[in-house]
Each structure stands twice: as structure tokens, then as C-alpha cells.
Amino acid sequence: MKFLKKVSPLVVTISAMAFAGSVYAADNIKIGIPQPMTGPATQYGDQIQAGALTAIEAINAAGGVKGQKLEPLLIDDGCEPKQAVPAANRVINSGAKFAVAHACSGTTVPAVNVYEQEGIVAITPGATSPLVTDTIKPHYFFRTIGRDDQQGPFAAGYIVKALKPKTVAILHDKQTYGSGVASQVRDNLVKDKVDVALFEGINVGDSDYSAVITKLKSLKPDLIYFGGYHAELGLLLRQAREQGLTTQFMGPEGVANKDLVAIAGPAIEGLLVTLPSDFTKLPGNEKILENFKNAKRSPDGAFTLTAYAAVQILADSINAVGTDPAKVADYMHANAFNTAIGKVEYDAKGDLKEFEFAVFKWDKAGNMEQLKF
């Protein structure tokens, strides 16, 4: 799996607007795409843009949905919780009734209320926290990615069966996503009788993690799991290796950012990460991969094909029942969909009944190999 090259958010916005002005009409079906176009999480936004725009262009080229074109509206949420509601309101104010919404859990949790109150059908291709759907049990909000309480047990199962450690140390960034997935890993390891010797939060933005590294060296765990994002893990990895700590590290999809390589350097080698399975290898996706090639975009990345699938589901549902969001939401809850990530079925809260995670191993150049498990 290779990383998608970063595209300037300004360039993407201008080109999308220009394209819209030449092709789209007032009766087009607008789809809001709020995601990080600025800030440290832009790679995830790049992936969502690549997936959603490629799907929209392919559907439009095939005649659209019920004779109408899909119109993408790119909106920057910065992966910032304080920008969540303003970004969601921009979707509403644009006249869009549908959205491929938000990469980050911390942004998604407050935005869900807006979509639910306004009756906007939105699908997140990246937010994994259970709080997204557990807090208000939405009817209009869905995912095309698994939850942390699916990813956490999967990661713990891999740790127990493949790595077989006697002791594990778990660190997290004290935030919604990081602490949530770390707690899931801890709880499942404890169930499997693995000794969790440390469960501790670190501060986001700190530049020196010597104190916790010293603690880790004294505990001598067989594995260190980190729940959070790439910036903190990069420093942890680099400083741990500099201080002689050679223990295996593992983390969730939030650490899988190309900038991790620049921060950690060669210390990244051997890192294990749980991510959505490499759906580019899924039988039947040949035409989809051809769409990416024709669009000169990469299909790689954790959230690229989950975003593509989100557009497919919206289009299939609108094609079946029309553009009334209430009818679309009802249809999505009641039906299964064949998508770029395989068969999709939803429960009453809009969560996937099943989702395929996988474990990837990084080399020092930042390339990843999916491991068999």
C-alpha cells in the first residue's frame, strides 16, 4: 500500500468549483464532502477526496442518478472538533441533502447532531469511535468503516495469536479516538489473560517523551501499543530507539500518515498497524481501479475506497427511492449494497454489521505489506 500524494487544498477547491460551474445545473444532486483539507490530517482528506470524486465522476459519466448529475461540494473541517459544526452547517446551507462526511472521530461526534436534526443522510468513511453512533443512535448517519470496538478486538486477537506476548504496555493520547481504541485493545487483552503492565496517557504536542520511555524500559514489555495519531507516535518511536528501547510497536489506522516517516525516520521499520483491508485486491474491483487510473488518482489509502463506497451507496439508494433523505435513510437501513469494500449491510444505528480490518507491517521507507492472519 502506497500513500496518496498530497494535493493542495486550494487547488482542489478551485478546480472542483470550476468543474462544477461548467457541468452542473441547479437540479443536480449535491453531495457535501467535509474533511480535512488543512492541518496535520490532510492526508486523510486527500484519500476521501480521491475516493469520493472518482466515484462521482464515474457515476456521472455513466449517466448520473435518475438522469441527474452528482455535484461534489468540498468543505474543510481541519480535523478540528471546533470546526465540526460550522463545516456541517456549510453542508446544510449549500442545499445538499447528502454528505460523505468527516475523517476524524473528534470532528464527527459533534457533527452527527447537525445532520440528524436537519435530516441529512451522511456517511463517514473514516470515523471509528463508537461515540459517533452510540451517543444519539442516529437514523440518518452511517459509516463505511468499522468501529473501534471492531478494530480493537481484531488488533488484540492478532497480538494474542500471532505475537504471543507475555506483557503489553499501552499508551494513548487522551483523546476521543486514541483513548477509545486503546481501551478496546486493553480490555480484550485482559480477557485473553495477557498482562497489561501499563495503560497511560501522554500529552498531545509534547516534544520529549523521555519519562514514559524510561518507564517502558524498566517494565520491559514484549509489545507497546499506541492509540492516537502519527505525530505523537513518530516522536515516541524515534526517541525510544535513540534511548535503546527496541520493543515492537503497534497502532491503529490513525497513525498511518505518510508524515510519520519524516518524524520517526528509520525507527518506523517493523511498525505494525491495523487498517482497513487492502480492498484494491478485492475480486470485482477491476473496473473501479480502472476509474482511478483514468482519473489519475491513487486508489491506495485507508479511507479511499471507503469513500468511494459511500458514494456508491448514496447513488444506489437515490436511484431506488429518489432524493427524499428520509426514504434514502430507510432504504439504507433495510438493504445490502455491493461496493468497493465488498458487501455492506447496516444495523439500526448505521454501523456496519461486518468490516474487514487487516494488519500491515511498515518498512523504513514507509511502504506497507499486508500480513496474513
Salt bridges, closest charged atoms under 4 A:
GLU57 OE2 - ARG297 NH2 2.81
ASP77 OD2 - HIS102 ND1 2.67
ASP134 OD1 - ARG147 NH1 2.90
ASP134 OD1 - LYS349 NZ 2.43
ASP149 OD2 - ARG147 NH2 2.70
ASP187 OD1 - ARG186 NE 2.95
GLU200 OE1 - LYS215 NZ 2.78
GLU242 OE2 - ARG238 NE 3.87
ASP278 OD2 - LYS281 NZ 2.95
GLU290 OE2 - LYS287 NZ 3.99
ASP330 OD1 - HIS139 NE2 2.79
GLU345 OE1 - LYS343 NZ 3.77
ASP351 OD1 - ARG143 NE 2.66
ASP351 OD2 - ARG147 NH1 2.73
